[in-house]
Amino acid sequence: MHPVEPHQEHRPDSAPAGATPPREVRADGPLGAAAVRVMLTAPSRTRLLELLGITGEDARELPALMDAAAADDAVLQRITERANALRARAGLETPPVDLPAVQEEDDTLTQRIAPGEGLIAILAHLVSTDPVQTWHRARGLSTADSWRTLADLGQQMRVHRASSGRLGLHQVRWTALNWAGRLVTRERLQFDLHRVEDRWVIGVHVPAEGPLEPAAVDAALTSMRTYAETHYADLGVGREFRCDSWLLNPLLIETLGADSNIGSFAARWRLLESRRDDDSVAFFVFGVRPPYDPGRLPRRTRLERLVAERLADGRGWESWIGELRLD
């Protein structure tokens, strides 16, 4: 892998002290189907699944599917194509591979191996971690934090299983963004760097991984600020954060209280703009995708009652974009 500057295609893996940090890395060349077959069937795959956060039933079921995919020439070729797209380059403004555009075609092909969604995308991600990890190193992310960032793949697979009851991956747009080098995990939160008008800001994302305790949020924001100010000093980032989420709706503060975990998170942000976002909140709170009957959503907690009642009576839900500036 070679970090790449604008107008410069090859550099060492990390810039020397005082040098301008790279803005992109590119793969040395494409993988062949034979190499991908070896990677899918190698004994080291067990450790790879662990590193990518693939656990439980997914980890138990996936090796047999990897063997089946490696033995099917058409499926193997498709995995190779998607893997080469994912690993071609990674960096600050690298566009993510448009996996949603090909997911239906890919899922149709893999039905002869297993029912479900996203198998080709999963396997393509498994064999294409080297470029994004080169990018992580070039921007000062430790090996452990690099793997922790990429382990969101396993988390997205768990979310898929919770909503569908089977192995798969629905959020291929999000995982492709990760493999493009655009995300980093620090403590409890995920972050991305993106432009707002003529400046770079840090985007904040909340994985579905347990309580959103205020102290954990503080630690994550502080960690990301330190990391960004050290390793993205060329962008002038570290103090301005943006969040676009159903979690910023002021109704959460009113209903759950500003001293609740969710209410405390929502209260941090200066709200900028909102949009109707019923299906997102239905997925994140209840794990359902359209079509669903709002009247049959569970109402076991205050959060579920608040959201279900608004979806059922037509008032709906608004997600908000918020801004947070650290002193």
N, C-alpha and C positions, 0 to 999 in steps of 0.2 A: 504494500500500500504506500501511496505517496501523498502527503499533504500538498494542496495546490493553492497557490495565490492566484488572484486574477492575473491573467496573461502569463502565468508560470505553471507548468504542468507537473513538475517533479521537485520535491523537497524531502529532507529527512523526516522521520516520523514525528518529531517535535522540534519546534524552532529553538535555536540557541538563545541563551540569555541575551535580552536586549533586541532580539529580532522580532519582526512583525509576526504575530501568530498566524497560522494557516486559517483560511476561511473554508476550505473544502479538502477532502481526500478522495482519491479515485482508486479503484481496483487495478491491479497490474494487468489483468486479463480475465476473460470469462472462464467459468467452470465447464467441464464437459460432463456428459451424463454418466460416464464411468466413474468419475471422481465423486459425483453426488451419490451414486449407488454405494460406494465405499463408505462415505460419511454417514449414510442412513443406516448401514448395517454394522458399523464398527462397534466393538465392545465398549468403547469410550462414550457411546451415546447415553448410557445410564447416567454418567456424571453430567453430561451436557443438559439432560432434562432437569436435573437438580439445579444446575446453575441458572437455567431459564425459568425457574419457579414452577415447573410442571410437576404436580404432586398428586397423591391420592389415586382415584380411579383413572384420571387422565394419564398418569405415569404408568399405571398398570396396563392400560389398553393400547397406548400409542406404539410400543415396540412391535407388536404384531402387525399393525397397520404400516409401519415403516418398512418391514420386510415385504409386505404385499405390494407396496408402492414401488420398492426397488426392483421387484420381479416383473412389474408391468411396464413394458417399454413406453407406451403412450403416456402413462401417468408420470413415469420418471422423466420423460422429456419435458412435460409441462412444468414439473417441479423445477427442473434445471432452468427453464426459461424465466420463471418467476424469481428464482434465486439470483440469477444474473442481473435481473432488473433491480432487485433490492440491494445488491452488493456493488452496483456500478460506482456509486459515490455517496458521500455523506458530508454534511457540513451545515453552515449557518443558514444558507438560503436554498439548500438542495430541496427540490420539490419531492414530496413523497410519491412513491409508485402508486398508480391508480388501481389498486387491487379490487376495489368495489366494482369497477367497470368490467372485470373479467370473472368475478366470483361465481355468477350463475353458470357460465360456461365451464369453469373448473369443477364446480360441485356436480354438474351433470356427468362429467367424466369419471369422478370418483365414486359414483353410486355403486359401481360394480365391486368396489372394495368395501365400502361401508356407507350407510345412510348418514345424512347430516350435512353440515356446512363447514367450509373452511379448511379441509384437510390439506389440500395442496398449499394453501397459504401457510399453514402451521409448519409443514415440512420445509417449505422454501425459507422460512425464517430460521429454522434450525441450522441450515447449512450455509448461512450467509452472515454470520456475526462478525467476521474479521474486519470489514471496512469500518463499520460503526465503532468498533472497539479501537481501531487505529485513530479515528477522529476523537474519541474520548481521551485517549492518551495524549494526543496533540494539544488538547485543551485542559490538561492537568487533572483529569478524573482518574482516581485510583482504579486498579483492576477490580477490587471488591465493589466499588460504587458503580463501575461500568456494568458488571454482572447484575447488580441490584436493579439498575435502571432497565436492563433488558429482561429481567425476571417478571416484568409486567406482562409479558406474553402469557406466562402461566396464570397470572391473575385474571387476565381477560378470558382465558379458557375456563377458569372456575366460574366466572360470571355467566359464561355461555351455558355451562352445564346446569347451573342453578336455575336458569330460565327455561332451558329446553329439555333437561334430563339426559343429555348425551354429550359425548366429546365433540368439540367443534370450536369455531372462532367466528364470531359475527363482526367484531370491531376491527376489521382489517384495515380500515382507513387510519385508525389510531396506531396500530402496531407498525404500519408502514411509515408513519411519521416518526416513530421511535427509531426505526432502523435507518432513517435518513439522518439521524444524529440530532434531532430537534428537541429531544426530551432529556431530562436528567432527574433522578430521584434523590432527594435529600431528606432524610428522616421520614416524617409522616406524609410529605407532600411530593407531588411531581411538578416540574417547572419546564417552561419552554422559553426561548428567546424569540421575540418577533418584533416587527416594526409597527409603530403607531405614528402615522404621519411621517415625520422626518427623523424619528429617534427610535432607539431600541428600548424595549421594556421586557420585564420578566412576567410571563404568564403563570398562573397558579392553577393546579388541578388537584382534585381530591380523589384518590383511589378508594374503592369500596373495601376498606381493610380495617374495620373495627371502629372504635370510638374516635371522635375528632376532638381530643382533649386540648384545651387552650395551651397548656404547657408544651405539648407536642407540636402544635402549630407555631408557637413562638420559636422553638428550637429549629424547626424546618426553615422558617423565614430567615433566621439568623445565619444558619448554615449556608443557605443559598446566597445570601448577601455576601458573605465572606468568600465563597467560591467564585461568584461572579466578579467581584471587585478584584480578585487575584488573577483569574484566568481569562476573563473577558474585559480586562481594563481598556482594551482598544475600542470597546463599544460604549464605555461610560455607563454601564449598568450596575445595579446593586441596590438602589434605593426605591425605585418605582416598580410596583407590582400591579398586574391586572388579573381579574378573575371574571369569567363568563360562566355562570352556573345557576341552576335552580336553587342552590343553597343560599343565594344572596337575596331571595325574596323577603321583604320586610315582614310578611305575615308569619314567618318562622320566629322572629323576635317577639311579636305580639302573642303568639300562641304558646311557644315553648319557653319563653323568657330569655332575657339577655344573659342570664347566668347558666343556661344550659349549654352543652357543647356546641350544638348546631346554632343556637341563638347567638352565642359568643362569636362564632366564626362569621356569621352574617353581619354582626354589628361592627366588625372591623372596617368595613368597606364604605367608601364614599360612592354612592350609586350614580351612574352616568346615564344609562339607557336600558330599556327593557324590551322584551318581545314575548308573544304567546308561545308556550313551549310545553303543551300538555303531554306529548308522547315521551319527551325526555324524563319528566318527573315520574311518569308512570313506570318507566323502565328502571330508573334508579331507586325508587322507593319500593316498587312491587315486583320488579323483575319481569314485567310483561311488555310485549311488543304488539303493535296493531296487527290484526283487529283484537280488541278486548272490550269487555262490557264494564264501563265505569261503575255501574250499580252493583257489581259483584266483587269489587275489590275489597280486600279485608280491611277492617277498621279496629285493629287490636291496640293501637297506641295513639297518642295525641297526634303524632306526625301523620300516621296513616289516615286517621279520621279527617284531619284538615285537608289533605290532598284528595282523598277519595270523595269527600263531599263536594269539593269545588269542581272536580272532574265530572261528577254525576249530575250536578245541577246546572252545568254549562258556564259557570264563572271561569273555569279553567285555571291555568297556572302561568305565571310569568317568570322567566329567567331574567337575570340582570347582569350587566357588565358593571364591575366596581373597580375602583382605584384605591390603592393603599401606598402611602409613602412612609418609609422608615426614616427616622431622624439619624 
